[in-house]
Structures are given as C-alpha cells and as structure tokens.
Amino acid sequence: MTIVQPIQIQVAQKVFEAWDKLGVNGRAEKLQKALNAFPNEQRKMAAWQIDNAKQSIAETRVMPGPTGERNELSNQGRGVFLCMSFIEGDKAKIGLVGQVFAALIAGNPVITVGPTGQEIMDMISPFVAEGVVQNIAESAQDSLIEANHLAGIATLCDPMQAQLLSQRLAAKSGLICQLVEETDAENLSVIAKPHYVLRFVTERTVSNNTTAIGGNATLLELGSMND
C-alpha cells in the first residue's frame, strides 16, 4: 500500500539536503538576520541557540585512527521536525522559539502549528529558502504526527502529555521519530541546556584511506626481497 505523505513533509524533504549542507555557520548567517523581528526575550533565546550550536556542533573533529587512515566526526540534521506547544503563555512562546531555532540551526526543516507557529514562521521565512519553515493549522496536527517521514517532534507539554505522545510515536511504522519534550514551561530547564541542540542532530563519520594506492603492496614486495 502506498502511503501519501502530507504535502508539508514532501516540501520539507526537498529542501532538507540543501539546508543541511549550509553547515552551522552558513545557517547561522541566515537565521541571525531574523533576530531583530523577535521581541526581546524571544530574541535572546533564539540568539543563544545559534551561538550554542556554533560552539558545540559546528566543528568537524578529526578522530584518532591507524596510520594511513583519517577519520572525521561531524553532525548533520535528522530530517523534518514538527515544533509545537500544548502550553500557552509568554514563557511557552519563548520556549517554542528556542525549539524552532535549535531545530533549524542543527540543519532540520521545521513545521510549526497554529497562529503562534505562523507568527514565528513569518519572522524567519524571509531569510531562509522556501520550505525550510512551514506552518499547518491545528486541525492538521495529527496527520503530521502520524507521517512516516517525520524525523522528530519538539514540544512543550506536561509530563502526562509527553508520555502519551512518546507511546504514540513508538507505535508508528517507518522512520524512528524522536521526541524532544520540555515539561518545565516556567524555567525552560531543558531548552536552556547547552546539550539541547544535540537532540536535533545525528553523528556522521567519514573515513579516508590516505595511503597511496598500491603503497602497502609495494612495501610488502620490498620486504619479501630481503628474504
């Protein structure tokens, strides 16, 4: 049976690779242009997420390995993220902005929900490629949650809502969908931690054989000539 993905998922998937390939610094350059459109506390949260990502995930790390091999460790986005909040209020909106910017700076396209999500989208979309940030009506939220190609959901909610949503995602088929929940809407204790951005990325390793082609064979041949 062919499963038809929501159009927002299809659009986001088309722009995912290009957005991710910009790298943290490339994405930061674009997202920083949107900061002035946000109220003070929301702007501070967004700027902090950008700066934190530049410090923690922007660098490609060279890992130790055997002679003749170069191993590099970097991060890339997971895929399409749905960012939403079951909680209302000024603090919750600051948290939602933090979620959106963390997901975006990590290399993921984002889909927001409802009027609040639309406001956030409208402030960011002039500075990023079309499709990087989208919005859906609250009535379409369930269809997005059930979509097979949704990489993750970032949400502000209470512990019971988080548990129910986690069970719902675990029962899905297709791509494993990451739940990134914040249940402390007053202090935003999860969103404000430096390692929060790591919830939106996956590690990528690249191994390069730096030994010249045939080099090892030549060395073996020279060694055998001494026998």
C-alpha positions in Angstrom: 0.0 0.0 0.0 1.3 3.4 -1.0 1.3 5.9 1.9 0.7 9.5 0.8 2.8 11.9 2.9 1.4 15.3 3.9 2.4 17.9 1.4 4.4 19.8 4.0 6.6 16.7 4.6 7.3 16.4 0.9 8.2 20.1 0.6 10.5 19.9 3.6 12.2 16.8 2.4 13.1 18.5 -0.9 14.9 21.4 0.9 16.4 19.3 3.7 19.7 18.4 2.0 20.4 21.9 0.7 19.7 23.4 4.2 21.8 20.9 6.0 24.7 21.3 3.6 25.0 25.0 4.5 26.6 24.0 7.8 26.1 25.6 11.1 27.9 28.8 10.2 26.0 29.1 6.9 22.7 28.6 8.6 23.6 31.0 11.4 24.3 33.7 8.9 20.7 33.5 7.6 19.0 32.9 10.9 20.7 35.9 12.6 19.1 38.2 10.1 15.7 37.2 11.5 16.6 38.0 15.1 15.5 41.7 15.1 12.0 40.7 14.2 11.5 39.0 17.6 10.6 40.6 20.9 13.4 40.9 23.4 13.2 37.6 25.4 12.4 35.6 22.3 15.3 37.2 20.5 17.7 36.3 23.4 16.6 32.7 23.3 17.0 32.4 19.5 20.4 34.1 19.6 21.5 31.7 22.4 20.5 28.7 20.4 22.5 29.9 17.4 25.6 30.8 19.5 25.5 27.5 21.3 25.3 25.5 18.1 28.3 27.4 16.7 30.3 26.4 19.8 29.2 22.8 20.1 28.4 21.3 16.7 29.9 23.5 14.0 33.4 21.9 14.1 34.3 18.8 12.2 36.5 16.7 14.6 39.5 14.6 13.5 39.4 11.4 15.4 42.5 9.2 16.2 43.0 6.2 13.9 45.6 3.9 12.4 48.4 5.2 10.2 47.1 5.8 6.7 43.5 6.5 7.8 41.8 9.8 8.5 38.6 9.7 10.5 36.3 12.8 10.8 33.3 13.2 13.0 30.6 15.8 12.3 26.9 16.3 12.8 24.0 16.6 10.4 20.3 17.2 10.8 17.9 14.4 11.4 15.2 15.5 9.0 11.8 17.2 9.2 10.8 18.4 12.7 7.4 19.4 14.0 7.6 22.1 16.6 4.5 22.7 18.7 3.3 23.6 22.2 0.4 22.3 24.3 1.0 25.2 26.7 0.1 28.8 26.2 1.7 31.9 27.7 4.7 34.2 27.2 7.2 31.7 28.6 5.9 28.9 26.5 6.2 31.1 23.4 9.9 31.8 24.3 10.4 28.1 24.6 8.8 27.4 21.2 11.1 30.0 19.6 14.0 28.1 21.2 12.8 24.8 19.8 12.4 26.2 16.3 15.8 27.8 16.3 17.5 24.8 17.8 16.0 22.5 15.1 16.8 24.9 12.3 20.4 25.7 13.3 21.0 21.9 13.6 20.1 21.5 9.9 16.5 20.4 10.0 13.5 21.9 8.2 10.7 22.8 10.6 6.9 22.7 10.6 5.1 24.9 13.1 1.5 24.7 14.3 -1.3 27.2 14.6 -1.3 31.0 14.9 1.6 31.2 17.2 3.7 29.0 14.9 2.6 31.2 12.0 4.0 34.3 13.7 7.3 32.6 14.2 7.4 31.3 10.7 6.6 34.8 9.3 9.6 36.3 11.1 12.0 33.6 9.8 10.8 32.8 6.3 12.1 36.0 4.6 15.6 34.9 5.4 15.7 31.2 4.5 14.8 29.2 1.4 11.2 28.4 0.8 10.1 25.3 2.6 12.7 25.4 5.3 10.0 26.8 7.7 6.3 25.9 7.2 3.1 26.1 9.2 0.0 24.0 9.5 -3.4 24.5 11.1 -4.0 22.8 14.4 -6.6 20.6 12.7 -3.8 19.1 10.6 -1.5 18.4 13.6 -2.5 14.7 13.9 -1.8 13.9 10.3 1.7 15.3 10.7 2.4 13.4 13.9 1.4 10.2 12.1 3.5 10.9 9.0 6.1 8.1 8.4 8.9 10.5 7.3 8.7 12.9 10.3 12.1 12.8 12.0 11.1 14.3 15.3 8.7 16.4 17.4 9.8 19.2 19.7 7.0 20.1 22.1 6.2 22.0 25.3 3.8 19.9 27.3 3.1 18.4 30.8 4.6 15.0 31.8 1.4 13.1 31.0 1.2 14.5 27.5 4.8 13.7 26.9 4.2 10.1 28.0 1.2 9.7 25.7 3.0 11.3 22.8 6.0 9.1 23.3 3.8 5.9 23.3 2.1 7.2 20.1 5.4 7.7 18.3 6.7 4.3 19.4 3.7 2.6 17.8 4.4 4.2 14.4 5.9 2.4 11.5 8.6 3.9 9.3 11.3 6.3 10.4 12.0 6.4 14.1 10.5 9.7 15.3 12.5 11.5 18.0 10.5 13.2 20.8 12.2 16.3 22.3 10.0 17.4 25.1 10.1 20.3 27.5 7.9 19.9 30.6 9.2 22.8 32.6 7.3 25.7 30.8 8.2 28.1 33.6 12.0 27.8 33.7 12.6 26.1 30.3 15.3 24.0 32.0 15.7 21.5 29.1 15.7 24.0 26.3 18.3 26.2 28.1 20.9 23.5 28.4 24.0 23.5 26.1 23.5 19.9 25.0 19.8 20.5 24.0 20.8 21.0 20.3 22.3 17.5 20.2 18.7 16.1 20.3 18.2 17.5 16.8 21.3 16.0 15.1 22.8 12.7 14.2 26.5 11.9 14.0 28.3 11.4 10.7 31.7 9.7 10.4 33.9 9.8 7.3 36.9 7.5 7.0 39.5 8.3 4.3 42.3 5.9 3.4 45.2 8.3 2.9 47.7 5.6 2.0 48.8 5.9 -1.7 47.2 3.3 -3.9 49.4 0.2 -4.0 51.7 1.6 -1.4 51.2 -1.2 1.1 51.7 -3.8 -1.6 55.0 -2.2 -2.7 56.2 -2.2 0.9 55.3 -5.9 1.2 57.2 -6.7 -2.0 60.3 -4.8 -0.8 60.1 -6.7 2.5 59.9 -10.1 0.7 63.0 -9.3 -1.4 65.1 -9.4 1.7 64.1 -13.0 2.5 
